[in-house]
Amino acid sequence: MEESKHLENLQEIRSIMERSSRFLSLSGLSGIVAGITALVGATIAYFRIESYFQTEGGSYREMRDLESDLLIIAGIVLVAALGFAYFFTARKAKKAGEVVWNKAAKKLIVNLAVPLCTGGLVVLILLEDGKIGYIAPFTLVFYGLACINASNQTVRDIYYLGLTNVILGIFGLIFIGQGLLFWTLGFGFAHILYGTLMYFKYDRKS
């Protein structure tokens, strides 16, 4: 009886230490909604690209207009995904009686920010050079590296989400011209898949 009590105390101490060092309030629903948002954005981007190639010629100005439109679409998708991620994560944290913006969350943001900011600079350089075909694969690679880098600060599933995106990004670099397809698989379907797994694995328990 006493041994069982000691075991429970140890498990509780371990749980407290884990909560203080890792951000565990990340919601699976945020991944699902981010994936759906990415699919909507990818669909709009696809039709915009199709309309560009259907026009006769495709001048330099039209190419720049296409790049601007794709950046706007990507920006809207990013803002929407981040907004929904914060909403669902904050709701989960509140339900569990935890604070969203704690020490673990700050470490998580820093670990995500370094690869993402680096990737953002690379994308801007590629855009300036007109290498639009490389943008989608590189966003997948750097986003995947960001997830892998941040996985030690949150649930382990994020590591595998990151690895999936890195692999898809590499395939996108091999098959240049199919970047939007791999981008859709990575940011869209992979997010929905992992978000669903995380929801049933973690959210339903809380």
N, C-alpha and C positions, 0 to 999 in steps of 0.2 A: 504493500500500500504506500509506504513511505518512498520506495524507489519509483513508483508510478508518479507520485507527486513531484519528485525531483526532476523527472523526465519532462513533465508538463511545464515546470518552471524554466528549464533549459530551452524548451521549444518556444516559450513566450519571449525569453530574452533574445533568442536568435531572430524571432520575428520582428522585435523592436529594433534590433541592430540593422536588419535588412531594410526596414522601412526608412531608417534614418540615412542609410548610405545609398539607397536606390530609389528611383522614382517609379512607384508601382501603381500610380493612379491613371496611367495611360489607358484610354478607353478603346476597346475594339470597334465600337461604333464609329469613332473618328476615322479609323482606317477604311471602314466600309464606305462612309460618305465621301472620303477623299478619293477613293477609287471610282465611285460613281461620277463625281465631279470631273475627274480626269477623263473618263469615257465621253462625257458630254463635250469637254474641251477638245478632245481628239477628233470627235465627229465634226465639230465646227471647223477645226483646222484642216481636216481632210477635204471638205467641200471648198474651203478657201484655196487650197493648193490646186485642186482640180480646176477651179475657175481660172486660175492663173495660167495653167498649161493649155486650157482650151482657147485662150485669147491668142490672136495671131501675133507672132513676133516675141513678145515678152521683153520689153525694153528694160534698161537699167533702172529707170524710175519705178516701173511696175514691180521689179524684183525687190526694190527697197520698200515699196508699199506692202508687199507680201511679208517681208521680214518684220516690218512694224506691226502688222496685223497679228502675226504669229506670236510676237512678244507680248502684245496686249492680251491675247487669248491665254498665254502661259501665265501672265501676271494675275489675271482674274481667277484662273484655276488655283494658283498658289494662295492668293488671299482668301478665297472661299474655303479651301482645304484647311488652312491654318485657323480660320475663324470657327469652323465646325469642330476641329480638333480641340481647340480651347474650350468650346462650349461643352462638349461631351466629357472631356477630361475633368473640367471644373465641377460638372454635375456629379461625376463619379466620386471625386475627392470629397465633395460636400456630404454626399451620402455616407461615406466611410468616416466622416468626422476628421478629415485631414486637410492640410493647407496645400494649395496648388503650388504657390511660389515659394518652395522651401529650398534648402541647401542642395538637395539631390537634383531638384528641377533646374537649378542654376548651372550645375555641372553638366547636366544633360544638354542644355542649350549651348554651352560652350563647346562641347564635343561635337555637336551637330554643326555649329556655325563655321568652324575652321574648314572642313572639307567643302561645305556648301558655298562659302564665300570664295574659296579658291576656284571651285567649279564655275561660279558666276563670272569670275574674271576671264577664265579660259573661254567660256561661251561668248563673252563680249568680243574677245580677240578674234575668234572664229567668225563671228558675225561681221566684224569690220573687214575681214579678209574675203567675205563672200562664201565661206565654206559652210553653207547652211545644212548640208547633208550630215555633217559631223556633230551638229548641236544636240539632237535628240539622244544619240548614243552617249555623248559625254555627260549630259545631265543625268542619265541613268547610272553611269559609272560613279560620278561624284556623290550623287544622292545615296547610292548603295554603300559607298565608303563612309559617308556620314552616319548611316544607320549602324554599320559595323562598329565604328568608332564610339558611338553612343550606347551600344548594347550593354556595356558593363554598368551603366547607370540606370538601366530599366529592365524590363522583362527580356528574357533570352530570345524570344521569338523575333525581336527586332533584328538580331544578328542574321537570321536566316532570310528575312525580308531583304536586308541589305545585300546579302550574298546573291540572292535571286536577281536583284536589279543590276549588280555588277556583271553577272554572267550575260544577262540580256543586253546590257550595254556593249559588251565585247562582241556579241553576235551582230549588234547593230553596226559596229565598226567594220566587221568583216563583210557584211552585206549592206554596203552603202547604198542608200536609196530606199531602204526598207525601215528607216529609222522610226517613222511614225508608228509602224506596226509593233516594233519592239517597245517603243515608249508606251503604247496602249496596253501591252501585256504587263509591263513593269509597274507603271503608275496607276493603271486601271485595275486589271484583273488580279494582279498580285496583292494589291492593297485590299481588295474585297475579300480574297481568299484568307490572307493572314488576319485581317480585321475580324472576319467571321470566326476563325479559330480562337483568336484572343477573346472574343466576346463570350463564347461558350466555355472557355478555359478559365477566365478570370472574372469577367463582369457578372456572370450569372451567380457566382459564389458570393459576391459582395452585396 
